[in-house]
Structures are given as structure tokens and as C-alpha cells.
Amino acid sequence: MTDASWPYWPTLVRLALALGLGLFVGIERERRRKEAGLRTFAFAALMGGVGGLLGEPFALVALILVGVLVVLLNVETIHTGEGAEITTSAALFVMAFAGVLAGQGHTFTATALGVMTAGLLAWKEPLAGFSQALTQSEFRSAVLLAILAFVIYPALPSGSLDPWNLVQPRAAWITVILVAALGFANYILLKLYGARGVELTGFLGGLVNSTVTVAELANRVSESGGHLANVAFVGVSLATAAMLVRNGIIIALLAPAVLPPALIPLALMLLGTGTALWMQRRPRTADGAAQEASAADEPVPALNSPFSPLAALRFGAIFLGLQIAGTLAQRGLGPAGFYAVSFAGGFVSSASAVAAAANLAAAHTLQPEVAAVGVVLASGASVMVNLALVARFGGDRRLTRRITTVLGSTIVLGAIGAIAVVAVGKI
């Protein structure tokens, strides 16, 4: 007589999953001609699967039996002079746990364990090479970045510390994390792809925060003794262009009516950045002749560390001061000083100032033309900040002159576009 209460199909599926995971990981061990190979891993996973099906006491017994199997395996390999199979033993234990999870019905977790175990075993050589090539300074920087992001940030109080809502520790600390993370990304891209990695970081970083990106690039120039000046020139120009593109996307999403009047000034600013970048892409010699090497071919010097903690903290302090000043200016000027507030807000965060202008226009508090001029002012202020950061932290006069040409033309063209918007609005 058949017991209809026995779940045939779910039981078979769980055992099949345990068997499949054991075979999947065992194939890798079999290919490396290990003592514990395809069948051993399949049996270990199946043993865990049966223990998971029968309950926790049986699961514990299954894990103990796998432990006995691991002991016998190592005794055999040591006796034959091959040494202890530490990695294989650890993989057997993990697969036994994966089998228990599969037997209990945890499909995703068990599968993830199997895939990660197979990956760690298969990528032995790349992982070993990466760990051996990793310097002590790089490892310390990675640990420090993790502390900044996952230890200090969650411990900071949310909201403001003062009754005037001026000091927000988490907002300031995010800037510190961004500076450190961008520095780490620049360092890795520099090692992997040379100068072209900085160009990529410049544009992508500009989409997030052009000020942080430019500050990091300027610090790299100072750290390299000016050797990365051409690379930073391209990166700063791309970061500025990315900031303008981002601001245009913000107003297109939040207030589409502001996009038409703001499109011409932003396009002119992008034209200024792009044209100046094209004109100065190839550095010049003292006699004015164009060199053949581009910024992407610039030799990359050895850098001391992935990022500077002091530079990140210093920039966070500057950001906090600008944030307080911008908030006070906005409150003191009131609605009538919208242009001044937008300009001041651009020194702190052009994205925030642009989003505020777009929201006011979407609520019909501002005319689209007025909001568009505010967007241009905020973007222009951000460009000015980028120029000041290069001059202050770059430590290279030639780079400062070249960036002044690029960003100065961008500001002038933006001002012409804003004047045109105001003139059209009065007609």
C-alpha cells in the first residue's frame, strides 16, 4: 500500500540538487587528480542531503561522518608523502553543508555555496597571483576603505547634530568615502590599463560627483610630481563634461519644461569643454610643435598608495564647510535670491542645486526660463570649483593654465547661453 503522505517529488529534487552540486565541485578536483574527486564529493554532498531530509540530529551525524572521511583522506595522503589536503578537506566540509541545506529545501543558498566553492578551487592560480602581487600598502588601503565605509559610516548619527540643521555627519562622510573609493578605483585602473583608465574614471566619476573626481585627479598629479598632468587634464575635462550631462538628465527627468531653455547653455558649455579638450589633447613642446604622444600614452609612474586618507578627510572638511555656507546663504537670501542661491549651491553640489531648481519649476513656483538660468549658474559654479581644486591641489602651473583655458571657455559660453535665455524670455 502506497503512503500518499511521502513527498516523492520534493525529496528526489532535493537529493538530485545535492548530488549535482557534489558532482559539479568534484569535477574540478578530479581534473587536478586529487585523492578526493568526483565520486567522493558526490557522496559527501548526498550524505549531507540525506541528513538534511531526516532532521537536525541526522544532519549532525552526516557532518561528523564527513569529518571522519576528511581525517582518513589526510592520513592517506600524508602516508603516501603528498602532504595534507587542506583545501580539498575544506571543500568537502562546505559541500557537506551544501548538501544539508539542499536536503532541507534551501535551493538558492546551497547552489550559491556550490558555485562559489567551484570558483575558488578553479581560480587557484589567478587568486594566488593576485595575492602575491598585492603590496602591503594596497592591502592596508583596502582595509582602511572598508573601515571608512562599513564601520565608521554606520556608527555616525543620522540627521543633523545641531538645531539649525547645518552639520550632517553622514552626508559629509559620504564625501570622504567617495574620495577614497575614487582614489582606489583610479589606482586599480592605472595599474591595469595605464593612463586610459584615468580617462574612464574621470567621466564615470564626473557622473557621480565631479568635484570629488577632480580633487582626486589633482592629488594624483601632486603625488606623481607632475608626471600625470596630461592624464589629469583629460580626466578633469571629461569629469566636467559628465557633470553637465548629468545635470541635463536631472532636469529632463524632474522638469521636462526646463530642458528646452536650458539645453542651449548646457550644449554651449559642453562644446567649450569638448573643443578645448580636442585642441589641447596633444601636448606641445617649448617651440609649439605638437607631440605625437597623447595623454593616454603618458607613462604612469609608480604610486605610493591607492588613496590618501588625509586628502580624503581634508576634502570632507572642505565639503562640510561649503555645505554650511550654502545652507546659510539659501536661508538668508530667500526666494527672491534664487539666482544667488543656485550659484552658491553649485559650489557645494551642482546636482542638488539643479534638482532644487527643477522641483521648483515642476511645482510652477518658478518659470522654466528662470529655472534654466539657475541650472546654468549652478553648473558654472561647479566648474569654478573644479578649476580652483586643480590650482590648489595639482601643484602644476602648466596643468593649471591648460585647465583654465578649458574651464574658462566653458564658463564664458555658459554665461552667453544664460544671457540668451534671459533675453529670449523678455521678448
N, C-alpha and C positions, 0 to 999 in steps of 0.2 A: 504494500500500500504506500502510495507516494505522499510524502509530507509536503503539503502545499505551502506551509509557512517557511520552508527553507528557501532563502533568496538565491536561486541558482545563478541567474544572470549577473547581479551585482557582485557576487562572490567571485565568479570567473573573471569579471572585468578587473577587479582589484588584484587578483593573483596574476593576471596577464600583464598588468601595469608593472607590478613588482618584478616579474620575470624579464620584461622588456628593458627596464632600467638596468637590471643586473647585466644583461647581455650587452647593452649599449656601452656601459663602462668597461665591462670585461674584454670587449674587443680591443680597446686601447692597450690594456695590459697584455693581452695575448700577442699583439703585434710587437711589443717590446720583449717578448719571450720571458715574461715573468713566471715565477712558480705558481702564483695565483692568477689564473687567466679567465677565459670566457666562462667555463663551467663553474669555477669556484665563486665568482662574483654572482652568477645567476642563482646558485644555491643559497648564498648568503642573503640575497635580496628576497628570495622565496621564503626562506626561514623567517625573516622579519615580517613578510606579508602574512604568513600563517599565524604568527604570534599576534599581529595586529587584529586579525579576524577573530581570534579566540578570546581576546581580552588582555588587560594590562599584565596580569601575572604571567601569562604565556609569552607576551611580548618581552618581558624582562628575562625570561628563560631563554628566548631566542637570542637576545643580545649577549647573554652570558656564554651561550654555545658558540656564537661568532667570536667572542673573546678567546675561548679555548682554541678555536681554529687559528686565530691570529698567533697565539703562543706557539702552537705546533708548527706553523709556517715559518716563523722566525728561528725556531730551534733547528729546523731542517736546513734553512739557508745558511745559518751560521756554521752548522756542522760541515756543510759542503764548501765552506770558505768564501761564500758570496756576500757575507755580511747581513745585517738586519734589514728587512724590508719595511722601513718606517713609513714611506709614502704609500705603498700598497696596503699596509695594515690600516692606516688612517682611512684610505678609500673604502676598504671593506667595512669598517665601522660605519662610515657615512651611508653606504649603500644598505646596510642592515637597518639603520634608522629610516632610510627612504622606504624600504620595504614595509616597515611597521606603519609608517604614515599611509602608504598605499593600501595596506590591509584595513586601516581604519577609515578609508574613504577620502583621504586628503589628496586629491589628484594633482592640483597645481603645485603644492609645496613639494610633494615627492618628485614630480617631474623636474622642478627647478633644481632640487638637490642633485639629481642625476646629471642634468646638463652641466651644472657648474663643476661637479666632480670630474666629468669627462674633459671639460675645458681646461681645468687646472692640470690634469695629467697630460693632455695632448700638447699644451703650450709650455712644457717644461723648459725647453731651450730659450724661447723668447723671454720668458719671465726671469730665468736665471741671468740672461744677458742684460736685461733691463736693470735688475737689482745690482749687478756688478758694476754697471756703468753709472749708477746713481751715486752722486757725490754726497758727502756728509752735509754740506751746505744745502743742497737741494732737498734732502730728506728733512732737515730741520725746518726749512721753509714750508714744506708741505704740512708738517705737524703744526707749525705756527698758524698757517692759514686755517687749518681745521679748528684750532682753538679759537681763533677770531670769529669764525662763522658758527660753530656748533656748541661752544662753551660760553663765551662771553656774551654774544648777542642774545641768546635766550634768557640770560640772567639779568639783562638790563630791564628797567621798568618800562612798561608801555605807556604811551601818552607823554604829557609834559611834566617836568619837575616843578615848575613854577606856576603860580595862579594866573599869569599873563599868557600862558601857552607859547612861550618863546623857546625854551630849551627842550628838545625832544631827543633823548639819548639814542633811541633805536634808529631814528632817521639819520642822525649823524654817523652812527656806527656802520650803517649800510654803506655809506660812502667809503669808510675805511676798508670794508670788505671788498668793495668794488675795485678800489685802488690796488689792493693786494692781489685779488683774483686776476685782474687785467695784467698786472706785472708778471704773475706766474704764467698766464697764457702767452704773453709776449716772449717770455724766456723760452718756453717749450717750442713755440713756433720758430723762434730764432735758431734753436738747435736743430730742428727738423728740416726747415725749409729755407733757412737763411733770411735775407732781407725781405723776401716776398711774404714771409709770414707776418711781418710787422704791418705791411700794407693791408693784409686781410684783417688783422686785429684792429687797425685804425678805423676801417669802415664799420665793422661789426660793433666795435666798442662805441663808435660815434652814435650808432642807433640807440644804444642804451644810455650813455652819458658821455658826451663829447668832452666835457671839462675834465672828467676823471681820465679819459683816454689821453688827452693832450698832456695833462700833467705827468702821466706815466711815461709817455714818449719823451718829454723834455727831461725827465730824470734819467732816462736811458742815455740820452746824449751827454749829459753831465758825467754820468758814470763811465762812459766809454771814452772820455776825453775828446769828444767831438767827432769820433770816427763814425758814429751813426747819424750825423747831421743830415745827410741826403736821404737816408731812410726815414728819419723822423719828419722831414719836410713833406714827403709823400704821405706818410701816415697822418700827420696833422691836417693836411689838406683834405684827405678822404674822410677823416673824422668830422670836419666841419661840414662837408657836403652831406654826409649821412645825417647830421643833426638837422639840416634844412629839409631833407627828405622826410625825416621823422615828424617834424613839426607840420609839414604839409599833410601827412597822413592823419595826424591828430585832428586837425580842423576838418578834414574831409569826413572823418567818422563822426565827430561830435556836432559839427555845424556846417553842413554842406553849402549853405548860403554864403559862408565866409570865404570859401575856396576861390570863386571867380575873382574877387578883388585882390585876394592875397596871392594868387597864382603868378601874376606878372612880377611883383617884387621878389618873391622867392625864386622864380626862374632866373631873374637877373642876377641874384646872389649866387645861384648855382653856376651860372655862366661865368661870373667873375672868378669863382674858385676853379672851375674846370679849365678856363682859358689860361689863367695864371699858372695852373699846375702843368698844363701842356707846354707852355712857353719855357718853364724853368725845370722841366723834368730831367733834362740832361745838364749836369753841372758844367760850369765854364771855368776855363783856366784863366790865369792872370792876364793873358793877352786877348781874352774874349773868345777864343776858339772853343767850339763845343767838344766836349769829351765824348768818347764812344760809350763809356760805361754809364749805365743808368743807375738810378737809386736801387733798383732791385739787384744790381750786380755788386753793390757795395760790400767789401769784405767785412765780415762780422767779427768783432774782437771777442775775446773771452770775457764773460761777465762773472762777477763775483758771486751773486746770489740771485734767485728768481725774483725777489722783490725786496724793497727796503721797508722794514716795519716803521722806522722813524719817518720816512716820507709819507707813508700811509696815514700815520697819526697826525702829522703836520697838516696834511691836506684835509683830514677830517675836522681839525680845529678851525681851519680857514672856512670850510663849508659851514660849520656851526655859526661862526661869526657873521657870515653873509646871510645866513638864514634868519638870524635875529634882526639884523639891519633891514632886510627886506620886509619882514613882518611888521616892524615898527613903521617903516615908510608907508606901507599899504594902509595901515590904520590911521596914520596922521593925515594923509592926503585925501582920503575919502573917494567917493565915486567920481567927483569932478577931476581928480588927478589920475584918471585911468591910464593915460599915456605914460606918465611918470612912474606909476606903479608897474606897468608892463616892462618898462625899461629897467627899473630896479629889480623886478622879479627875474629878468633874464640873466642878471649877474648871479643869481642863486640857482635857478633851474629854469631854462627856457621852456622845457616841456610842461612844467607846472604853470608857467605864465601863459603859454599858448592854450593849454586846456582850460584855464580860467576864462580867458577871452572867448573861447569857443562856447563855453557853457553860458556866459552872459549873453552872447549873441543868439544862442539857441532858445534862451528864455525871453528873447525880444527886449532885453534890458539895454542892449547896445545895437546900433546899426551895423550891418555887415562890414561897411567900409571902415568904421571906427575900430571894430574888432580886428580887421585885417592890418591896419596900421599898428595896432598893439602887438600883433604877431610879428611884424617886421621889426619893431623896436626890441622885443624880447630876443629875437634871433640875432639881431645886431649886437645886443649887449653880450650875448653868449660868445659871439665871435671876438668881441673885445677882450673878454676874459681869457679866451684861448691864446690870443696874442700876448697878453700880459703874462700868462703862465710860461710861454716859451721864452720870453725875455727874462723872466725871473729865475726859472729853474734850468733852462737849457745850457746857459753858460757858453754860448757860441754866437758871436756877433754876426757872422755871415749867415747863419741859420735865421737869426732874428730879422736881418734885413730881407731875406727872401720871404719869410713868413709875413712880414709887414706888407710886402708887395701883394701877396696873395690875399690876405685877410683885409688889408686896407681897400683893395679894389672891390672886394665883396661887400664891405660896409658902404662904400660910396654908391655902388649900384643899387643896394637895398634902399638907401636914402632916396635915390632918384625914383625908384619904384613907389616908395611910400608917398613922396610928393605928388606923383602922378595920380595915385589913388585918391588923395585928398582933393586934388584939382578936379578930377572927374566927378567926385561926389558932390562938389559945389555947383556943377553945371545943372 
